[in-house]
Amino acid sequence: MFVARSIAADHKDLIHDVSYDFHGRRMATCSSDQSVKVWDKSDDGEWHCTASWKTHSGSVWRVTWAHPEFGQVLASCSFDRTAAVWEEIVGESNDKQRGLSHWIKRTTLVDSRTSVTDVKFAPKHMGLMLATCSADGVVRIYEAPDVMNLSQWSLQHEISCKLSCSCISWNPSSSRAHPPMFAVGSDDNVTYTGKVQIFEYNENTRKYAKAETLMTVTDPVHDVAFAPNLGRSFHVLAIATKDVRIFKLVPLRRETATTSGPTKFEVQVMAQFDNHNSQVWRVSWNITSTLLASSGDDGCVRLWKANYMDNWKCTGILRGDGTPVNGTSGQPGAASAMGTSGTLVSQAAVAGAVSAGRYFFPHLDPPRTGSRLGHLLPPHSLIEPTTCESEPGLVGAQQPPPQLRRRLIAPPSNQITEHD
């Protein structure tokens, strides 16, 4: 059962992005009204706007949080060709705003010559680093050498992708066996070529080099998302294009790959779904990478799980108003929202003993021709898979033996649990 709830976000134009902090207790929204708003979740489960300010001189496409070990830090990017870093500070005792917090701009990154389309902080084990991608086809990676001084950021890498960039995703793996890696997608609709490129850091050259191009993805890409690794030897990448695609990237052994160049991968298509029957705008993983959520122009969020046979299936279809889709009542985990400009529509899972309430903000208004997306998804840390013991849907040949079922309840971290 789901309860649809709306929040009067009070943005004056389309909301393009919603981002949760690490703990899921704070969120930030950005809009074409050039502003960013910060929301805090109270003990009664209500969201309250605690800050709102103009951030750019153009539409703000994306907003993202840094890991909390670096403080309360946000980054935003905009059509005005800049990205900005913001930090929350609490007023001093002699300040008129004693005890109140407010956000100040620490730096503006002005290297791009065109619209900055995405911004992402690197995984925390890499330090305080920030990647931006732009419509000019360039990925720029910045680093704050002193995490106590966020006014100083140095441009470390400038990587040309030769295609207009629309989205970027860091590989979150902290394994020493996996060098730093990111995927970048392109929404170029002119060139018929691979629209997703994988770049990997080379310790010898101290530069990022292209490791792979997914040549089968030739349609404009709106979002890419690496799955949390959790000790796997391979990588999983979800892509939002005209459909939902899940790729498996298996590093080849060094005996069969060059030792000095980037890692070579065996690319496998794990799943491909066109159930949205429309453009897919966002994809987002849960923290264990066992559940993927996608949102599209059909106004729905769809949930995808892999069972113990590694077969991916749709396990939930959700609308923002709480109405069932195709006769289903939905399943706990995420929600879809369809609202007017400046309004967020959410759903809280109230099944079972879920008392904390989980709020998700996917699809908003259908994007206008040539505009950026307005489709928002939950933070991966807020979607929890159920165990196979609670799922009655496995019947017949799909039912594993009891011994296997017991093992699947608490699998090793490099396996995907059974979900049907």
N, C-alpha and C positions, 0 to 999 in steps of 0.2 A: 504494500500500500504506500502511496506517495501523496503528500500534501503539497500542492502548488502554492508558492508564496512569491509575492513581488516586492521589490524594493524600489522606492522612488529615488533613483540615483541622481536626479536633478541635473544631468548633463543636458546641454542645449543642442546636441547633435548626436550622430551615431556613436555608439560605444564600440571601440575596435578591439579592446583587450581587457581581460581581467586576470590578475595574477595573485596567487596566494603566497604567503610567506611560508617558511619552512615548517612551522607548526600548524598552519591552517587556521590560525586565529586572527589573522589580519589579511586584508586583500587590498589591492590597488586597481583602479579602473582608469582608462584613458579614452579620449574621445576626439572627434573632429572639432569640438569646441575649444581645442588647444589646452585643455586642462587635464590634471591628474587628481584623483580623489583617493584618499586612504580611509579604509573602513576597519573598525575593530568590532569583534564579536563579544557581546556582553555575556554575563553568566546565565541570563535567561534565554540565550540563543539568538538574540536580535542583533542585527548589524547596524552600527551607528557610524556616520561619517565624522571623522575626527580631524580631517584636513582636506582642503581643496585649494588649489592654486593653479595659475596659468603657468605652463611649463615651456611652451614653444610658440612660435609665430605661424605654425601650420598645424595640420591634422597630426595627432599623436597616434602612431600606429601600434606601438608595443610598449609595455611596461613590465619590469621584472625585478625580483628581489634578490639581493645577495644573501649568502649564508649568514645566519645570525651571529656567527663568531666574529664577523667583521662589523657588527653593529647593525642598526636599522638603516639599511642603504637601499635605494632604488635607482634603477637606470631606465631612461625613456628614450625613444627615438621618434623622429618626426619627418614629415614632408618638407620641413624647412632646411633639410640637409644636415641636421646636427643630431647628436646624441648628448644626453646630459646625465650627470650623476648627482643624486640628491641624498642628503643625510638628515636624519631626525635628531634634533637636540632638545634637551629639556632646559627650560629657563632656570637661571641661577636665582639664588635667594633674594638678590637685590634687583631682580628683573621685574618689570611690570607684569610679565607673564609667568610669575613664579609658579613652578610646578607644572606648567603647561608645556607641551611639546610643540615644536614647529619644524618645518622642513626648510633646509637651505640648500642652494645649489653649490656643489663643491667644484664642479668643472663642466665645461662644454667642449665636446669633441667636434671639431669643425673640418676634419680632413676630407669628408665626402663632398663631391661636386653635384651629387643628385640626392634624391630622397633616400633616407636611411630607413630600410624596411623591416629590420629586426635587430634585436639586441639581446644578448644572453651572457650571464656570468658563467665563468668556467667552474667545473667542480672544485670544491674547496681545497682538495689536496694539491691543486695546482697553484694555490695562492689566490690573491685578489686580482683576477684577470677578467677582461670583458671583450667579447667579440661582437662586432657589428657587421651587417651586410647591407649593401646599397644597390640601388637600381643601376649604378654604373658598372656592376659586375665585380666589385672588389670587396673582399672580406678583410677587415682590419681588426687586429688583436692588440689590446692595450693592457698595460700592467701598472698597478700602483706599487711602486717599490717600497713605500712606507705605508703600511695599512693604517697608521695613526694620522696620516696626512693625505686625505682623499682629494686634495686640490692638485696633486701632482700625479699625472698619468703619462706614461711614455708609450708611444706607438712602437710595438715590438715587431709586428709582421704586417705586411700588406700583400695579399694573395689575390691574383687576378683569376676570375672564374670564366671570363670571356662570354658570360651570359648574364642577363639581368637577374639579380638575386632577390628572392622573396622571403626566405626563411632559413634559419640555421639552428643546428642542435649539436651540443657537445655530447661526446660519448662519456657517460658518467663513470666508467670503469676506473677503479683505482689500482688495478693489478699492475705490478711491475712488468708483466709480460705484454701489456698493452700500452704502447706509446699514446700520448695525447692525440685525440682524433675528433674531427667534427664533420658533419654532413651539411651541405648547403643545397637548397632547392631553388629552381628558377621558374618564374611564371612567364617566361618568354614564349610567345605564341607564334613566332615567325620562323625560328630555326627548328628544323626537325632533327633533333638529336637528343642524347641523354640529358635529362633535366635534373638529375641528382648526382652530385660529385662528393666523393669522400676524400678528405685530406688528413694526412698523418704527419706527426712531428718526427723529424730525423735528428737523432742526437749527434750524429757526425757532422752534418751540415748546419745544425741548429736552425733549420728552416722547415716550414710545412711544404710537403709535396703531395701532389695528387696520387692517391693510391688506387682509386677505382672510380669509374663512371657507370651508373646504372643505365645501360643503353636501352633497356626495355621500357623505361619511363620517358615517354616522348611528349606527353601532354603537360600543360602548365601545372606546376606543383605549388600548393598553397601552404603546406606545413610538413615538417619532418620531425620525428621524435625517436631518439635512441631509447631502447628499453634499459632500465636498471640492470646491471650485469649480474650481481650476486654470485660471482665465482665461475661463471661459464667461460669456456675457452673460445666461444664464438660471440658474435654481436647480432642483435636483432634491431631492425630499423623499420618503423612504420612511416608510411607516406600517404599524404592526403592530396589526391589529384582528382580526376573525374570519377575515381573509385578509391577504395581503401586497399592498400597493399602492404604486406608484411614480408620483409626480406631477411634472410639469414646470411650473415657474412662470416665465412669460416676462414681464418688465417691459414695459409699454406705453410707447411714446414719450411724452415730456412734452407733445407737441402734442395728444395725444388724452386726456391725463389732467390733472387739476388740478395746478397748479404748487405750491400751498401744502400740499395734503394729502398723505397717504401714497401711495406708488406703487401703481398699479393693475396687476393681473397678468392675463394670459391663462392660465387653468388647464387643463392637458391631462393626461389619464390616460395615462401611458406603458405601464403594465403592471398587471395584477391577477391574482393567483394564489391559488387555494384548495386547492393541493396538500396542505397540512398537514391538511386536513379537520378542523380543530380551531382553537381559539384560538391566535393567534400572539402571542408575548410579547416577543420582542426582534428588532430589526433593527440591522445594523451594516455600515458601508461599509469597503472597503479604502481606502488613502490616495489612489489614483488615481480613485476612484469608478467603476471598471469592474466591480466585483464586490460583490454584496450578499449577506449571510448573514442567515438568519432562523431562529428556533427556535420550536417550538410544542408543544402538548400531545400531539402524536403521538410525542414523544421523539426527533425528528430535527432536525438542522440541514440546511437546504437552501441551496444556493448558486445565485445567479442572475447571468447575464451577458447583455450585449447584444452582438450581432454587428455587422458593419459596416453592416447595414441598419437598425440601431437596434431590432431585434426581441429582446426579452428571453426567455431560456429557462432552465430549470433544468439546471444542469451538474453537480450533485453532491448526493447524499443520504447523510448520514452518521449513524451511531449511535455512542453512547459506548463500546460494547463492541467496536467494530471490525468487526462483522458487516456483510456487504453488504445492501443494500436493493433489492428488486425485481431481484435478479440482478446488480446493479452492485457493483463493488469500491470505489466512491468515487473522489474526485479530491482532489489535495492542496489544502489551503487552510484547512480549518476542521474542526471536529468537534462531535459531540453528546455530552452526558454525562447519564446517568441514574444517580443515586446516592442513597443514604440520607442522612438529615440529617447534616450535618457532614462529608460526603465529597465531594471533587471528583473527577470522572472526566475525563481529558484524552486527546487523541490527538496524537502527534507525526508530522508528515509526514516520511517517510524516503525518498521517491522521489528519484531523480536524485542531485544533488550537494548536497541540502539537509542540511547537517551541523549547523547551529545548533540545530535542533529547534524546533518551534513548538507552543505549548500553548494550547488553547482550552477554555473552560469554559461551555458553553451550558446546556441543560436539566438541572435537578436534579429535585426531587420535583414531581409535579403539584400545583399550588396548591390549597389547600383553599378551600371556598366562602367568598368574601368576603376571602380573604387576598391579600397582595401576591404578585408573581410570584417564581418561582425559576428564571429562565431567563437564561442568561448567554452572552455572545457574545465573539468575539475582538476585540482592538483593531484598528482599521482599518489600522494601520501594519504589521501582521504578515501580511496576506494579499496575495500577489503574483499578478497575472494572468500566464498564459503567453502567449507570442506565437503568432500564428496559424500560424507555420511549424511549431510543434510539435503542432498539433492536426489529427489525421487525419479529424475528423468532418465536414469540409466537403466535400460531394460534389454533383455535378450542378449544378443552377441556383444553388445557394448558393455555389459556388466562385467567388471574384473573379478577374479576370484577373491575370496575373503582375505587371503594372505596379502595380495597386492593392494587391496583396499586399505589395509592397516598401514602398509608402507606409504601409501599415497597421502595419508593424513599429515604426516610430518616428513616431507621429502627432503633429500639433500638440496642444497641451495642451487645446484647447477641443473636441476630438473624442473620441468613445468608440472605443476600439480594438475590433477584431473578435474576438469570442469566441463560440464555438458550443457 
